[in-house]
């Protein structure tokens, strides 16, 4: 018998990713980028996270909040397959699902409890800024790592190997941004671009310019077979 279940967020994530385009398609691919989870008032008692400080990594269960009103279809075209082949939605990690729920393992750096608030500092997340968190669970190495697991169409990480170059303007903007944000912005941008955020059907247009937003920065770049070029960075 089917039943409807109502769930409420237990926290909200604050991340550097201000729009969907440019977010790594899987967690753990841009580990220099940090995010913060702030537990909501009903869940921010210190007792609720007692013992969590012993975890190096945690699971985040979250809502694809930008997709809630967009519906779903039984099949989707995964970007990894060039956007030309359809797979069943349950054979993919598409956000357009019957229930738009996501699952990501992330590294837990610290927990801050003060003035009636609880904040978790994490890295490696692939979540849009403002994403609602439904649950947090400890990552258990003895059971969550399945050494014999396989999936023939996604058996390894695919990262670009081209060197990333920055224009003179971009380098000047990086210097300012790193001082202001107190973040390794150049390293972070490099990690994101190595993940190749381009739509699969546009990868054969090397002169195409793209833009991603990170923090309050608008980053323009292009990718060719020879290199990745960051043309400009503007706040």
C-alpha atoms as one frame of an Amber mdcrd trajectory, in Angstrom:
protein
   0.000   0.000   0.000   1.406   3.379  -0.971   1.496   6.203   1.524   2.511
   9.841   1.336   5.233  10.957   3.731   5.825  14.537   4.715   9.426  15.489
   5.432  10.878  18.724   6.731  14.434  20.030   6.208  16.722  19.777   9.210
  19.209  22.280   7.816  20.238  24.499   4.919  23.575  24.466   3.132  25.526
  27.605   2.305  27.834  26.810  -0.601  29.937  28.788  -3.121  27.734  27.474
  -5.963  25.202  30.162  -6.832  23.696  28.491  -9.909  23.341  24.943 -11.199
  25.727  25.314 -14.158  29.286  24.646 -13.065  28.542  22.458 -10.050  30.518
  19.191 -10.266  28.246  16.393 -11.426  29.339  14.189  -8.520  30.543  14.855
  -4.958  34.208  14.740  -4.035  35.536  16.182  -7.313  36.242  19.702  -6.032
  37.521  19.120  -2.523  39.098  22.540  -1.996  35.647  24.147  -1.918  34.080
  24.335   1.534  30.435  24.716   2.487  28.520  25.179   5.724  25.391  23.413
   6.929  23.346  25.371   9.438  20.827  23.286  11.349  17.356  24.800  11.624
  16.041  25.908  15.045  14.136  22.686  15.806  17.294  20.638  15.275  20.125
  22.766  16.619  20.384  21.391  20.154  23.962  20.240  20.887  22.696  16.753
  21.784  21.511  16.133  18.228  25.070  15.986  16.892  26.690  14.320  19.924
  29.324  11.878  18.657  29.308  13.209  15.097  32.689  14.838  15.700  34.171
  11.347  15.469  33.250  11.105  11.779  35.704  12.064   9.072  32.938  11.915
   6.457  29.150  12.097   6.503  26.265  11.382   4.163  23.972  14.242   3.222
  20.429  13.472   2.137  18.944  16.504   0.434  16.239  17.840  -1.851  16.925
  18.911  -5.429  14.966  22.038  -4.597  15.420  23.644  -8.034  13.741  20.637
  -9.691  10.665  20.160  -7.509   8.289  21.877  -9.931   9.854  20.482 -13.121
   8.486  16.954 -12.923  10.205  13.768 -14.043  10.277  11.239 -16.866  10.955
   7.477 -16.842  14.106   7.949 -18.961  16.787  10.634 -19.069  19.871  11.463
 -21.167  22.922  11.370 -18.852  25.588  14.001 -19.705  28.274  11.328 -19.272
  26.874   9.527 -22.326  26.961  12.655 -24.466  23.284  13.417 -23.970  22.414
  11.064 -26.848  21.529   7.842 -25.052  18.542   7.320 -22.785  18.671   5.351
 -19.558  16.021   4.647 -16.980  15.927   7.357 -14.347  16.755   4.803 -11.648
  19.964   3.932 -13.534  21.140   7.544 -13.297  21.731  10.276 -10.740  19.531
  12.739 -12.563  17.879  15.303 -10.248  14.601  14.884 -12.175  13.249  11.951
 -10.182   9.852  10.790  -8.859  11.065  12.044  -5.486  13.797  14.681  -6.036
  16.125  13.367  -3.324  19.917  13.407  -3.555  22.637  11.627  -1.598  26.245
  12.828  -1.279  29.194  11.800   0.894  31.249  14.784   2.078  34.212  15.409
   4.356  33.354  16.812   7.782  35.917  19.366   8.939  34.404  20.830  12.080
  31.268  21.405  14.113  30.585  24.781  15.701  28.026  25.084  18.487  27.403
  28.573  19.841  24.614  30.987  20.725  21.900  28.421  20.061  23.197  27.503
  16.582  24.894  24.431  15.142  27.030  24.687  11.999  28.933  21.952  10.179
  31.882  22.838   7.951  32.264  20.380   5.064  34.085  20.004   1.744  33.498
  18.069  -1.462  29.789  18.875  -1.652  28.010  19.203  -5.005  25.038  21.178
  -3.696  23.586  24.489  -4.803  23.625  27.311  -2.264  20.435  27.169  -0.179
  19.738  23.452  -0.735  17.532  21.965   2.011  19.147  19.091   3.940  16.766
  16.302   4.963  19.146  14.185   7.020  22.764  13.644   8.042  24.238  10.192
   8.601  27.738   8.991   9.502  29.815   7.483   6.699  30.896   3.983   7.745
  34.026   2.802   5.900  33.529  -0.874   6.778  30.100  -1.019   5.129  29.828
   1.977   2.787  32.922   1.096   0.741  32.037  -1.787  -1.598  35.336  -2.760
  -3.215  33.787  -5.101  -5.791  31.092  -2.660  -6.922  30.952  -1.797 -10.614
  28.888   0.138 -13.148  30.141  -0.343 -16.679  29.075   3.044 -18.035  30.589
   5.004 -15.142  33.537   3.029 -13.891  36.019   5.854 -13.359  36.358   9.578
 -12.782  36.726  11.503 -16.029  38.585  14.790 -15.592  40.084  17.047 -18.233
  43.861  16.885 -18.551  44.447  20.234 -20.315  46.398  22.889 -18.434  44.385
  25.842 -17.157  45.620  29.312 -18.149  44.427  32.669 -16.787  44.384  35.973
 -18.630  46.132  38.988 -17.108  42.797  40.436 -16.017  41.724  37.110 -14.499
  44.948  36.821 -12.504  44.523  40.325 -11.106  40.937  39.534 -10.140  42.065
  36.284  -8.515  44.536  38.099  -6.291  41.808  40.438  -5.060  39.258  37.635
  -4.624  41.604  35.390  -2.670  42.420  38.187  -0.233  38.794  39.237   0.159
  37.251  35.778   0.421  40.194  34.142   2.220  39.815  31.151  -0.074  42.179
  29.426  -2.580  40.034  30.679  -5.456  42.501  29.844  -8.236  42.772  26.245
  -7.083  39.004  26.042  -6.719  38.295  27.381 -10.214  40.892  25.005 -11.662
  39.232  22.034  -9.951  35.804  23.033 -11.254  36.953  23.518 -14.837  38.799
  20.192 -14.819  35.378  18.632 -14.140  34.266  20.044 -17.540  30.937  21.791
 -16.861  30.135  22.118 -20.580  26.979  20.454 -21.940  27.983  17.298 -23.805
  26.473  18.445 -27.101  28.648  21.581 -27.120  32.017  19.958 -26.481  32.910
  20.093 -30.173  32.720  23.911 -30.261  36.104  24.963 -28.799  35.572  28.687
 -29.476  32.434  28.758 -27.338  32.664  30.927 -24.226  30.947  29.854 -21.012
  30.297  31.450 -17.656  30.011  30.028 -14.161  29.280  31.746 -10.870  31.341
  30.984  -7.781  30.835  33.036  -4.625  30.081  36.496  -6.084  32.350  35.963
  -9.074  31.345  35.650 -12.728  34.002  33.514 -14.427  34.217  33.373 -18.230
  36.188  30.532 -19.817  36.670  28.446 -22.936  37.981  24.927 -23.475  39.922
  23.566 -26.446  41.809  20.324 -27.023  45.030  22.136 -26.094  44.117  24.157
 -23.010  41.493  25.678 -20.752  41.493  29.481 -20.757  39.923  31.666 -18.093
  39.234  34.849 -20.040  37.865  37.066 -17.293  36.705  37.169 -13.681  34.374
  39.884 -12.425  32.667  40.401  -9.096
